């Protein structure tokens, strides 16, 4: 069997004495879209931050292609992180920089490319996310959906093979959210990237997920794992079925 692109092994997350989640374990196959889901406050974004090394687990480890990221030294971690692209909820763009300058920043910092080569790559990345011709705009001049796409262009700047998205649809209208979901799938298919998405948005979960994990805020551990389209029908945990079926419930009672 192929080695998983990402393995999370018995990870427990704490802030001091406060337990966030315990004994979290799952694998993410290369080229798949994996969704971390659950109610607000269950620790979804915290888990993502543990996976990329912004936070350290109280116990357990995270591996990439079978190599421990958690126990690697800082030099090795820095090398492994170059494979990552990160898109946070806000897009995390520098407001004082144009879109082109934002996308160029990681290329200028981490590659030996010259200005002309960087400019060419920036134009390509912006075109990939549907923002061709918007390079000289500032983030404040764009809609929320366009800022998210610009953040995605920057996340792809170094051609990562793993993309992490933290609530990418947060604050977007349904149409912009659906377009972003379509874009995520297009990039997965065209670039062969592995995608990890934190979300509680049902439409996105069913549209993009190949596999998923459900974090329970009360049990403080994962209570389900699998394709959400199967879990909504077959999961033995009522809370998971209710979470995934809440859109149908709202429609029936609205």
C-alpha angles and dihedrals in degrees: 000000000000117000109252115252088228129019123186109195122197093317116184118191124203140166102206106301093345113103113214101175134338137212096002112178134169144130128232117209119224113265095017134119110236120191126205105204141173142111122309113285096022094117103262096137090039090058091051090052090052090051093056096040100253087120130027122230120241085225139349128045147248121229132193116205088344095308119117112244093179094058098037120111119251095262092053091044091053090053092048092048090060085073090060130088116192130199115183126197096266095042086243093232120165104250093208092057130073119241090259091052091048093052092043094054099083090042091054092046101044108026135058092228121136126236095265093050092047092049090052092050092046090054090050094049093049090049091052091060095043097259101113109151095021097094095110095050121104121230091250089061094059136077120251092258092051091050089053090051090048089052088051091052089054091046088056095046095105094041095249120194092211123054123193120197123188110202093324093180096050111130095007127123116244094260094050090045092053091048090052091050090051090049092051090053092046091052092046090053098042098041099032089230126162111234130204115189129188109205145137093194108118096205091054093044093056094039100052113016122109090171137000149181127220118217113205114212093202100043088038093217139076112285101179141026132184146063106335091220088063096037093058089061105028110027111120091212110090094204091058093048090048091050092051095042097046092103091058091046092051091050092050094050100035 
